[in-house]
Amino acid sequence: MARKPFIAGNWKMNMTAESGKQLITELKPLVKGAKCEVALCVPAILIPAMSKAVKGSKIKLGAQNMHWAESGAFTGEISAEMLKEYGVKYVIIGHSERRQYFGETDETVNKRTLAVLKNDLTPIVCVGETLEERENDKTKSVLDKQLEEGLKDVEDVTKLVIAYEPVWAIGTGKTATDEQAQETIKYIRKKLGKLFGSKNANKVKIQYGGSMNAKNCKGLMAQPDIDGGLIGGASLKTDFATIVNFEK
Ligand code: PGA
């Protein structure tokens, strides 16, 4: 069966309850006829208000991180139970900004991913190389390590989503070309095949992320291995609906 496309927005540390509600109100009619899966991953504090705002629409709610423990002395962290109480379905794990600025490692990515799956939520596991790594021909070895260690002990890989986000393309306006994104995502699928069997790998949704916008989304989405997008900047505007409607 063909993989259903999945477009997810990542608001990062942007928006307020007020502006978020307003944007969702504008987006709702625009994404009504969308054929793909749609989600917005919002800051944790906005989850209660946004869970109300998205009611009755195609937009599902996602979080930007989750701790692996059920509860306890982990100041500043958020548990699965807290997310599920508000109907959250997706959790971004291991975003490059978390890796770069907040000490996220492949080991903690793995712990979080396993916990998200155990709680019947869908992790969007982010992988990707820096510019320096790409220029030094290390893209494949970086991705290998992120996938081997980040997805260790995952029992059913078809239950997660991978987001390939080359760090040099995030928030820079420098999108990977359609060919670069396709080639690397094809490599990721091949690697997943080695780790989990090619039948399973063919069922995994793999998104592209990094300056994807209303203009370049069609070309990227036309690539055979690209199943969706993780959208930062363009998810803060109604442009997000244009991306969601890329098939029209
Ligand atoms: P961008 O962010 O679309 O603003 O480049 C993508 C992401 O980091 O998820």
Boltz pocket constraint, residues with backbone or C-beta under 6 A from the ligand:
constraints:
  - pocket:
      binder: B
      contacts: [[A, 10], [A, 165], [A, 169], [A, 170], [A, 171], [A, 172], [A, 173], [A, 209], [A, 210], [A, 211], [A, 212], [A, 230], [A, 231], [A, 232], [A, 233], [A, 234]]
      max_distance: 6.0
